Amino acid sequence: MPHAPLDADHVSRRWLGKETHELAANEASVVRSAAERRPISEDVNEAFDDRQSFGDRLADRVAEFGGSWTFLIAFGLFLVTWTLLNLVLRRDAFDPYPFIFLNLMLSMIAAAQAPIIMMSQNRQASKDRLDAGNDYQVNLKAEIEIMALLDKVEHLTARQQEQTEMIERLLAEKGR
């Protein structure tokens, strides 16, 4: 049997102790959702991913690769190969010891990679804030629903107690 929607103002006053217009926007949304008996949860990852530009996705991929074992192993092999090759070639080396050209390349890679990783981390932090906001809304709605269920259970328990007492009275009267 479907339940009729509740009044959002009643839900707000009853369970949060505030008028609906006094609530923050996300809390008011939760109260309306609870009153209308509809879900509040959403996939924030899907919504977030849809808003990303090509540059955002590229930065995330660069950061993902730059922080992987594949990158570390490949880069380590590159450095060992560069160093050994230049040590073996000695006088004909294209970057003799102390490997100044290698240091320049490493500095340029680090200068480009650091801001890209920071951009990716900033986007991840934004995504985490959206996720936390959604979690808060879901948790708040769950609390409201649990309080409403407890209220119903208490009401049913009181009614059952009344009925039990009435049955006991009737049996006592019949037994006389």
N, C-alpha and C positions, 0 to 999 in steps of 0.2 A: 504494500500500500504506500504510494508516494506521499511524502510529507509536504505540506504547504510551506512556502517560503516564510521566514520570520521577518520581523521588522528590524532593520539594521540598527536603528537607534536603541531599540530594546536590548539587542545583543550587546551593543557597546556599553550601555549603562550597566547591564546585569553582570557582564563578565570582566569588563575592564574598568568600570567605575567612572567612565568619562562619556561625554556626549560625542557623537560621531564627528562633529565639526572640530572638536578639540584634539582629535587623533592626528598623528602623522599620516602622510599619504599612504605609505605601505600598510600601516595598521588599519586605516579605513578600508583599504582594498581587502584585507583579510576579513574584517567584520562583514563587509558586503558579501564576500564569498561564503562565509559561514551562514549568513542569513539566507542566502539563496541556495544553500546546500550544493555548491559546486566546487570542484577542485581548485586549488590555488597554485600547486606546484607547476613548474615549467622547466624545460631544458634550456638553461641559460647558455650552455656551450653552443647549441645550434644557433641561437640568436646572436651570440657574440661572433661566431665564425662567419656568419653571413655579412657582418659589417666590416670585415677586414679587407684592406686594400691589397693589391699585388705586393707592394713594398712590405707591408706587415707580414704577409705570408712568407715572403722571401727572407726577411729578418729572422722569423721564427725557425725556418729551416736551417739557416746559417748557424744560429745559436744552438739548435739541436745537434747539428753535425759537429760544431766546434767543441761541444761538451761531451763528445762520445769517445769510447775506447778506440773506435775505428780511426778517428782523427788523431788521437794521441799516438797510436801505434804507427800510423802512416807518417805522421810528422816526425816522430822519433827516427824512423827508418830514413826519411829524407835527410835529417840532420847528420846522422851517422854516415850516410853515403856521401854527402857534401864534404864532410870533414875528412873522411878517408881518401876520397878522390883527390882533394887538394893537398893532402899530406903525401900521397904517393907521387903526384906530379911534381912536387917540389918547385923547381925553378919555373916550370911551365904552367904552374897552377893559375887558374883564372881568378881565384880568391885566396891568396897565400895567407898563412898564419899571420895575424890574429883574426882572420876571417871578417874583415871590416864590411864587405859587401853582404855577407850573411847577416851580420848584426843590423845593417840597414834594412834588409828585407824583413827580418823578424820584428823590428820596430814598426815598420809600415803595416805589417799584418796585425800587430797588437793594436795599433792606433785605429785601424778600421774595424777590427773585431770587437773591441770593448764597447763602443757606442751601439753597435748592432745588438750585442747581448743585453745591454741595458734597455734598449727599446723593447726587446722581447720580454724582459723581466717586468717592465712597466705594464705591458699589455697583460701579462699573466696576473699581475697584482690587480688590475682592473677587472679581469675575469673572476678572480678570487673574491673581490668585493661584491660583484653581482651574485656569485654563488652564495656568499654569506647572507646577503639580503634575502635571497630566495629561501635559504634554510631558516632564517628568522621568521619569515612569513608562514612557512609550513609548520614550524614549531609552535608559533602563536595560535594558528588555527587548530592544531592538534590539542593544545591546552584548552582552548575554548570548547572544542568538541568533548573533551574528557570531562570538563566541569559540567557541561550540559548533561552528559550521560550520568554522572554522579548525582546530579540533581534529580534526574528521572528515577534512578535506582532508589534514592532516599524517599521520593514520593511514593513509589510502588511499595517499598518496605512499610511505610506508614499506613498505606491503604490495606496492605495485607495484615498488619497488626490490628487495625480496626475490624477487619472482617473476622479475624481469629477471635477477637474479644466478643464480637456479636454472635458467632457460632457457639462459643463457650456459654454465653448468657442464655441462648436458646436451648442448649442442651441442659443447662442447669434448671431452667424453667420446666422443661419437658420431664425431667427426672423427678420433680417434686410430686 
